[in-house]
């Protein structure tokens, strides 16, 4: 693993303070929870729902698609786990076969769950696998598809139905709680490749891959009192872009979940996407490769489960959450947009993006100069999980593990997927992730170079809050 220099790393004294606080927390509960763990004082409920669209609506993820979906490879799913510790503190974990939860939808889901289950935003993780073979949702990717008449109505109807389905699935999980023990461990698989540094056309000829990657497979499992597996939560940082056809599919994460559920009858497998912004499964573009990678990932998870090296998690959890403003760089002017429209005509998503912003400016509207970005941290019996929004590049996972320990679980694509989240290095280098991807998501400009420092500072703040609590 290639290390990067993080100038915003926690000072040594603060890192020691965090470690001591974590140790004291675990020590203070160890005597009274050792027996609780043996008795299964974690309580977990799990529920699943098929979210495959009934209508052949537009698929999310590739601007080159020119028509809606046609059939399916396998079903799409939303899965929910509600987790209570020995004190009754609750967290909610949702995995889904979609490109990403738009901010407005995520906010409504969290508000309703908060009202019914008495939890706050920080206690809910809404993660998307980011499959590119799932449906387009309302309020997302608004410029990239030339939708035919009637398609927007289908997208709106499905999005409203999906929102209600996520909520009902969580509530079902909350109604079916049972005592379990939790364990955590980490495995490895290596089909992810840094796509910025390794062209797929020449991949078969290279002897050494370039650029940063993080091959860790993070696993948390819940076991019933009889030792059977109830839930397998697992994470890997890699774009689900093996497939680019017109069949609904969870891509390789969907295959991995099916494989694990076949190997562990009665268990629910839940995939949580990591910091995959610049990580692709390579080579790709065939069903056999999607199946291969899914089985590789499932095998890596099973190795963790069978290795007997997983750590037992004491039944105490906490969460912390905050939203920070990420600023945009120089905004386009009417003249800039005019030039782009003349150059591209009406043929590309770039021209549709330019026309939409042009209308705003000529109508007297102001473009957003910043965006509220969610950052979340949770600890499950001492296992730290950091959850980022958007398509964070892999350097964030590497940097956060350097700050908080290599066993830290780092998720992305959580709570809001508003665009790519480049590091300062990627932003400076440019390219799709740093320079032009904002058009795909409808953002008005690329990010300001302060983005990395703001996110690392926010992560440090929420992690510190966990142990202050």
PyMOL commands that set and color helices and strands:
alter all, ss='L'
color gray80, all
select helices_A, chain A and resi 12-38+103-117+121-123+151-174+200-205+251-263+287-306+334-344+349-362+394-404+424-429+431-441+451-468
alter helices_A, ss='H'
color red, helices_A
select strands_A, chain A and resi 42-50+59-60+77-84+90-96+124-126+134-135+178-188+192-194+216-224+229-236+268-273+279-281+311-313+317-327+370-380+383-388+391-392+409-411+420-421
alter strands_A, ss='S'
color yellow, strands_A
deselect
rebuild
show_as cartoon
